[in-house]
Amino acid sequence: MSTGTVLELVGVGRTYPGHTPVVALDRVDLAIAAGELLAIVGPSGSGKSTLLHVMGTLEQPTSGAVLVEGRDTTVLSDTELSRLRSTSIGFVFQQFFLLDGMTAAANVAAGLVYQGLRPAERRARAAEALEQVGLGPRAGHLPNQLSGGERQRVAIARALAARPAVVLADEPTGNLDSVTGARIVDLLHDLNAAGVTIVVITHDRDLAGALPRQVSMRDGRIESDTARAEVAA
């Protein structure tokens, strides 16, 4: 497992222009170390979704810097950003975004196309990632043959297969019933114990409370961070 800071935001701001500009992020400082499992939590409109997009380099900040494994992403070209996302950042969304006509294994392997790996290596990584999430025996099943929880596990496996520095999970239990959602949270704990760095973005304070670190947002700012509170104590 790597060590040190894998993702850092320094004075990050994001303003959307308009007749009345909207400040979605306001001078956000956040550092995420390798091996952490944390939640970024806040109500609708708090800025957490914008923060996800900025952390994942899907949007560029208006001000400040976003560093992924020490690289300042604000100075990278679109091509360089795409390459960085394909190797260093894994995404898991509330919607599973699986292709209906492809097996679980093929869906996971498809996420590796942009890494330039040979087909055999993509298949091997997909099989390994599905085993990580407990779906090895279901690798040949189509999405419509899987439960909601299993489809989310496939989506998590797709993120893991790239062996990223950090996985960003946006409301990963949002489309699941409470029992299945709890199983996904247990899986996140297991993956983290195995060395995977995971950031969960959620409005669910119960989910956030089940994770070792909670970063609370409001009005585009970090309102509280249990990591900072521990340092202060």
Secondary structure as GFF3:
##gff-version 3
##sequence-region A 1 233
A	DSSP	beta_strand	5	16	.	.	.	ID=ss1
A	DSSP	beta_strand	22	33	.	.	.	ID=ss2
A	DSSP	beta_strand	37	41	.	.	.	ID=ss3
A	DSSP	alpha_helix	48	55	.	.	.	ID=ss4
A	DSSP	beta_strand	63	68	.	.	.	ID=ss5
A	DSSP	beta_strand	71	72	.	.	.	ID=ss6
A	DSSP	three_ten_helix	73	75	.	.	.	ID=ss7
A	DSSP	alpha_helix	78	88	.	.	.	ID=ss8
A	DSSP	beta_strand	89	92	.	.	.	ID=ss9
A	DSSP	alpha_helix	104	110	.	.	.	ID=ss10
A	DSSP	three_ten_helix	113	115	.	.	.	ID=ss11
A	DSSP	alpha_helix	119	132	.	.	.	ID=ss12
A	DSSP	three_ten_helix	136	138	.	.	.	ID=ss13
A	DSSP	three_ten_helix	143	145	.	.	.	ID=ss14
A	DSSP	alpha_helix	148	161	.	.	.	ID=ss15
A	DSSP	beta_strand	166	170	.	.	.	ID=ss16
A	DSSP	alpha_helix	178	193	.	.	.	ID=ss17
A	DSSP	beta_strand	198	202	.	.	.	ID=ss18
A	DSSP	alpha_helix	205	209	.	.	.	ID=ss19
A	DSSP	beta_strand	213	218	.	.	.	ID=ss20
A	DSSP	beta_strand	221	225	.	.	.	ID=ss21
A	DSSP	alpha_helix	226	232	.	.	.	ID=ss22
###
